């Protein structure tokens, strides 16, 4: 069953908010050098003023696109999970791993 645009935005907004909340805890508890900028359909994370991860909603495709220093990834909602069908990664564990690889910060979600 395909997602409606409303359902897509609701699901992605929840994920982006979960990530933002976890980053705020990390910033508060560890004084982490992370700049979080969420505007429109984009959530951008900058670590230590040098490394960036960008997540954005691709509404026409109902995908979340993720850009890291290691490459770009496209996640679609499949069987209740956001999956990168090209390589089999699930979105949230992959984001947590990418943040750790780029910044050394361990996100607790």
C-alpha angles and dihedrals in degrees: 000000000000122000120246116233089252093052091046093053092044093052095045093045089054091051093047090048091050090052092046092050092049091049091050089054090049091049092048098043101038101023086238117190097236126138112202118196119180116178131150110328095340135089112189125188122193119191124203090341093287117063123061137193118190125195121185140174117244099198098181090057097031089232138130112228118206125195119193132165086262097055148292125293135189120211123196127189106255124170093340096313136092104240136177098225091195095064106008097245120150112227105236098044089045092051091049090050092046092051090051093048093049100039111013089238118131111217114211110213 
